[in-house]
Amino acid sequence: MTVSLEQLRRCHVAVDLGAARTRVYVKGLGLVVDEPSVAAVNTRTGSLIAVGALAEQMTGRTPDYIRVARPVTGGTVIDIEMAQRMLRHLLGEKLRRQLRRKPRLRAAACTPHDSDPLAQRAAVETLVGLGARRVELVDTLIAAAVGCGLPVEQPTASMIMVCGAATTQIAVLSLGSIVTAVRIPIGGDAIDHAVIQHLRQHHALMLPSQSVRPLQLALSGSGLTSHGPATTEIHGRDVATGLARSVQVDTDAVRQAIHAPLTAVLDGLGAILRDCPPDLVADLVDCGIMMVGGSALLPGLDQMLRDATGMPVHIAERPDVCAVLGLGAMLDGKIEPMVLDPLAC
């Protein structure tokens, strides 16, 4: 998956197919698509009913003949045909007609770190089905680091944590390459699931899957810190009776439930620091950790990492779109590699 900046400059469109959202960057136009990676299909006729935000609103509210599909899981395309149909409708006829005018349309796509060849092939076939003649694959960690402004091309350490919906990726970068990295199957969905299970086990309350945002519902702004209200009122459905019910939830207990899946992230962070050369670890003491991805906005997560590592932790200005903006910067030629003059013998 090694691709040069010269090859990326020849690309016309960059795509970030995430488990939660799909983003498309077109050279000269900027970010043109930022929608949920969801599609609603009529199983009787096979027709596509809705994509993006409208399809996400249908989750859990559809009759039997309408299926809400998520063609991307953990950054990997699991349904190529559905992903192509979803992208085709998200782009719109006008933009697709504009891209078809390119004599040899080239595309760039983000892929998770250490993805297997089948996952890479699925990403390539998805974009080839949309008319791309050539597809360049870029590691999500490098694209996100470029998008948030880290000096990845310099001989200094830069640590980045990509907090996605299904996975968390952590890496140390230097001289434009990954020194050491790890991918952990824990993301924002796992945190949501932990809150759902806590409320079901301790309060016999069921919540709709798409309204269990921990930072909005269960924590009401207190996040993973001890500051904030001691209790929070939660509305849901009683497990036994099926009737609507409201309960007062102890935010400390919810905070502990969220900490459980995050321990795997802390273990991965420790493994990265142990595998990293000492000179680069010394650089990280000053520059710290940069957090990107939609789940990086979970209140109190940055403070939790500070307490666990003792290093400064920063959240990118636009953490959710860093990866596709980094790809866009490479397409536009805004990134220049560090040039080393060969030494004379």
N, C-alpha and C positions, 0 to 999 in steps of 0.2 A: 504494500500500500504506500510505497514511496513515490511521491509526485513532486515535481519541481515547481517553483513559482512561475517559471516561464510557461509551463503547461497550463497552470491555473489562469494566467492572464489571457489565454486564448478562449477560455470558457465564457459563455454568455449568461448562464443562469446557475444559481447556487440553491440547493435544497437541503433543509434540515428536517428529516422525517423523525419526529420524536413520538414517544408513546402518548404524550399528552397533547402536544400541538405540532402542527406542520407549518413551516415557515419557508417562504420562497423569496429569494433576492435576485433581481434582474439587473444586469449591468446597465447603468445609465438611468434606471428608474428607482433603484433602492429596494426597500422591503415592500413587496406588493401583496404578500399573503401571510397572515398570522392567525390561523384558525385551529380549533380543536381537531385532532385526528380521529374523527368520528364520521360514519356514514350510516344512513338509514335506508334499508332496502325492503321493497315489497316482495315477499317470498313467493307470492302467487304468480306475479308477472316477471320478476327479476329486475324491475325498473328501480332506479335510484330515486328516492323521495327527497332526501335532504342531506347536506354535508355541513361540516363545521359546527358553528354555535347552535344552529337550529336543530341539527341531529343530536347534539349533546343534551339539549333540553328534553328530547324525547326519551332519554334513557329511563327505563322503569315505568314509562307512561304509555306504552304502545299496546295495541291489540296483538293477537297471536300471529297475524299474517305480516307484521312489520318487525324486522330484525335490525337492531342497532349494532353495527359491527365496528370494531377497532382493528384496522388492518396492520397496525404497527404495535409491537410489544417490546419494551426495553430498547428502543432504537433499532430494532430488527423488523423488517417487513415479513409478516407471516402470511399475508394474502396479497400476492402481487397484482392480480386482476382488480381487486377492490381498491388497492392503493392507487392504481392508475386511474380508475374511474373517479376516485375522490380528488386526486390532484387535478384531473381534467376539469372538473366542475369548479374547484377552488380558483383555478387560474382564469376561467372565463373564456368565452369565444374570442373576444377582442385581443386579449393578450396572447392566446395560443396562435391566432392568425399572425400576430406580429413576430412571434418566435419562429414560426414556420418559414418566414421569409429569409431566415439565416441560411446561407448556402450549406454550411456544415455545422449544425447546432451542437455545441459542446456544453456539458453540464458537469457541475461539481456537487458532491454529496458528502454529508457527515456520516461517519460510521463509528460505533462505539469502539473503545480501545480493546484490542485483542479479540476482535470479532472473527468468527470462523469463516472459511471461504464461502460456505453456503449463504451466510448472511450478507457477505459482500456481493455475491452474485445476485441475490434478490434485490439489493439496492440498485445495482446496475440495470437489471432487466426492467425494473419499475420505470426508470427514466428513459431507457431505450424505447419502451412502449409508448412514451410520449413524444417520440421523434428525435431524441438525442442520438447523434452519430457516435459520440464518444463520451464516456463518463469517467471523471477523475474522482477518486475516493480520498478523503482527508480525515485523519483522526479527529474525533470530536474534541479531545483535550487540546490539541494544537490550535484548532480553529477558535475554540472558546478563549484560549489564552491570548491569541491575537486580537480577538474582538473586545476584550476588556483592557487592552493596552499594556499587557505585560511585555517586558523586553526579552522575548523568547530567543532572539537571535544573538544575544550577548552571552559572554562566558560567565554568567552569574546564575545562581539558582532562582527559579520561580516555581512556586507550588500552587497548583490550581485544584479546586474541588468542584466538579460538575455534579450538582444535586438534581437529578432528574426525577421523573415520576416513578420509574421502575427500578432504576439503578443509580448508584453513586460511584463516580469515577474520580480517583485521586492520582495525581502525577507530579513529579518534579521534572522540570524542563531546563535545558541548558544548551546553548549553541544550536537552537532551532530543532532539537530532537528531544525525545523522551528518555530520561535517564532511568527512571523506575516508575512503575504505575501499577495500579490495582483497580479492579472493577468489582463492586460489592452489590449483590442483588437486593439492596434495600434503598427505597426512595420514598417519595411523598405518598404513594399508594399504600406502602407498608405502615406509615404513620397513621393514615386515615383508618386502615384496618384495625390497628391497635386501639384507636378510640372507639370504633364500633364494637369490638369485642369487650372492651371494658364496660361500656354502657349496657351491653346485653347481659353480661355475667353478674354485674353488681347492682344493676337497677332494672333488669328485665325490660329494657327499652330498646326498640329497634329504630334506627335512623335511616332515611333515604341515603343511598350511597353518594349521590352528588352534592349533598348538603352537609357533609360531615367535615367541613374545612376546620381543622383543629385550631388554627389561628383566629378564626372568626366565631365558630360556634362554641366549642368546648372551653376555650381559654379566654375569649373576650378581650384580647389584647395583652394578657399577662405573659403569654409565651411560655418558654421553658424556665423563666426566672421566678423567684418567689414573690415578686411584686405583683399587685393586682388584687381583685376581689377573691375572697376565700371560697365563695360558692358561685355557681353560674346556673341559670335556669335553662333547661334543655327541653325541647318539644319533640315528641316522637310517638311511636305506636307501642302499646303494651304487648309483650310477647304472648301472654296468656289469653287476654280478652280480645286483642285486636283493636281496642279503642284508643283514641288519641289521649295522650297523658303527658303531663309536665312534671319534671323532677328537678330538685336542687342537687347539682353535682359538685362534689368537692374538687376544686381545681388542682390541689396537691396530688390527689389520687390520679387524675387524668395526666398530670405532668409525669408521674412515675410510669404510667402506661406508655407514654411516648418515649421515655428514656430507654425502655427495653429494646426496641429495634435499633435505636441509635448507638447502642454499645458495639454493634458490629461495625459501624462506621468508624468509631474510635479505635477499634482493633486494627482496622485496615490502615488508618492514619499512622498508628504506631509501627506497623510493618513497613510502611513506606520510609519512615524516618530511620528505621534500623537498617534497611537495605541501601540507603543513600550514602554516598561518600562523605566523610567528615567535613571536607572543605565546603561542600554544598550545604550541609546542615548549618554550618556557621553563617552562610549567607541568609538562610531562612530565618535566623533569629532576628535579623533586621527587617527583611521584606515581608515575612509572615506568609499567611495563606490567603489566597483570593478565592472567594466563593461565587459561583455562577450557577445558573439553572433556576427554574421556578421554585423548587423547594428550598433554595437558599434564603428565601424571604420568610421562612418560619421564624416567628419572634423568639429570641433567646438562643437560637442554634449557634450563632456566632460566639456568644458569651460562653456557651458550653464548651466549644472548641478551645477558646482562650484558657479556660480553667484546666482543661485536660492536657494541653500542650505547653502552656506558658508562652506561646508565640502570638504576635499580633494577627488578628483575623479581619479581613476586609470583605465587604460585599460590593460587587461591581455595580456601576451606575444603572445599567439595564441588564440585570443578570439573566433574564429569561431569553433574550435574543442575542447574547454574546456570540454563540457559535455561528449563526448565520451571518451576523455582521462581520465576524472575522473572515469567513469565506468571501463575503462581498469585498472586504478590503484587499484580499489577495487577488480577486478578479479585477478590481480597479487599479491594481499595480501600486497600491499605497504602502506595501511592505517590501523593503529592500533587504536582502541578506547581507550579513557582514562579509566583506571581501577581504580575504587574506592573501597578501602578496607572497608568492613562493620565494623561499630563501635561496640565494645564489650559492651554488656548491663551491 
